[in-house]
Amino acid sequence: MNPGVCSAVTQSAGAHGSGVEDSGIPVSLKGTQGGSVWFHVIRNPELPPEVELEKISWGNVSRANYIVMLHVFPGRDVPEWVNFQDKFEKRVHVLNITTLRIDNLTLEDSGRYRARESYRRGRQYDQDFRLRVYKPMPLPQIRGTVLSLTPAWCNVTVECDANGTREDLTVTWESEGLSRELEQRPAPGPAPNPWTMAVNLPPSQPSTSLTCVVSNQVDQKTATRDLGDVCGHETDPPGQTGAALLGGILGAVVVVLLILGAGLVLWKRLGKKRKLEPRRGAGSQKEHGDPDGGIHYAELSQQEAGDNRDKGKGAPHLEEEKLLTAVYGEVHRPGQALSII
């Protein structure tokens, strides 16, 4: 049966003679606001087959007064309205002479209804129905609060919130992955509250969840919550929060220091390079090319002074002095390979 749709099948009590017989016990019907409900009557098997049903009168019973709402006749799909036409005409549908349906139920439709069967020879049977219309079931939510969190235990309280009134609602809890010794218990308080549960959960407990089942007489809704999310993500202990914050700050400081250090090294290297550029430019103006070997030599004043002092010395000593002077000039050429000619 679909949610919000109820039906009932009843059999009238037998009657032996004229007059009206009451079946005694009303048939209980339940519906949801906005849903539909069926009223159905079965012919009394004690009646002889030749006794024909002439009509069924559907009505409302209020304070022991039976007020006829409409008549239904065999072979006719359209009822004959007597009372409450403005209230029910667009919502009442006659499926057949023994079946009536009311759509788009309202809370005011709750009450007692009566179907009076009229047969030939004056026989009549009454069957009463008691209809109760409920509000639609709200979708519950589970809210979790961590009372305390230690390395060994997570003490959490969960509440099943029905998003409205709890009248005519019942709640039950189902657990998955929770061992027996850790089963939930009602939260402490002056009176047991089935809507709130307290659970002690080890942080290492894998995949533990609680399901809140909210139901009324006609419908049922559920909500499930992973306790690992409540203990691990929504409420972190102050120690863990502070440690995570301190770690983030230290990491940022280290990154900044590395960037500053790298920038300082690059700045020093660029400064030294700029200082060497003018010296190299001045030295290049004094250099001249050697057409024979292609190697440039610096003009050294020390060579002239040496030549003047050693004019009286022998030829071997003069050759040695020239060789040393050439080597000296080549060494002072930065960026050139050492060559001895």
Number of C-alpha atoms within 10 A of each C-alpha: 6 9 13 22 21 20 18 15 11 17 13 22 16 16 17 9 11 10 10 15 19 16 17 11 10 16 18 14 21 20 29 24 20 16 19 23 23 20 24 20 20 11 15 15 11 11 14 8 7 7 11 13 17 14 18 24 23 26 22 20 16 11 7 8 9 14 17 19 20 18 18 23 17 13 8 11 13 14 18 14 17 14 15 14 14 9 10 15 15 11 14 17 17 17 13 16 23 21 18 19 18 19 18 16 21 17 14 9 17 16 15 21 23 22 24 22 25 18 16 12 10 11 18 21 21 20 23 24 21 16 20 20 24 22 18 17 20 18 15 19 17 19 13 22 15 20 13 15 20 10 8 11 16 22 18 20 22 23 19 24 19 20 11 10 9 14 8 10 14 14 18 13 19 14 15 13 13 18 12 7 7 12 15 21 15 16 19 11 7 6 8 12 12 15 20 22 20 20 21 20 22 17 17 11 13 11 12 16 16 21 18 25 18 24 17 17 15 20 18 17 15 19 17 18 18 15 23 19 14 19 24 14 9 11 16 15 13 10 9 10 11 12 11 11 11 12 11 11 11 11 10 11 11 11 10 11 11 11 10 11 11 10 11 12 10 10 11 11 10 11 10 10 10 11 10 10 10 10 10 12 10 10 11 12 8 11 13 13 11 10 8 6 8 9 13 17 19 18 13 12 8 10 16 10 10 14 14 9 9 13 10 9 10 9 10 8 10 15 10 10 14 14 12 12 14 18 15 16 17 18 15 12 17 9 7 11 10 13 10 9 6
